[in-house]
Amino acid sequence: MEREILEILLDCGSMDTSVLVDIDSDIIEEAVRELKDEGIELNFPNLYYECARIALNRVGLTEDDAEIDCNYVCAAIYLEGHKNKAEKLEGMGFTVYY
């Protein structure tokens, strides 16, 4: 039931929500607050992007250091190098290609 509500709120499917449930909940909460504070629509691509941006910041990287793909089921972070930071991002629940 909770996933169905999440799918409705984010206008996405069950495979998309499975991407989000892997992400640390404190990152999700911070991302939702940021989006709401900035008046940005709460949907899957916006939420994933904000989560990835927050996670990158937490490991000491910027958006310039990575490419964030918010395309639903294929959502991932792409890095050149930074293997140790990539592993930290993976520990936070993100799919990372490096």
Secondary structure, DSSP 8 states (H G I E B T S, - for coil): -HHHHHHHHHT--HHHHHHHHTS-HHHHHHHHHHHHHHT---SHHHHHHHHHHHHHHHTT--GGGEEEE-SGGG-EEEESS-HHHHHHHHHTT--EE-
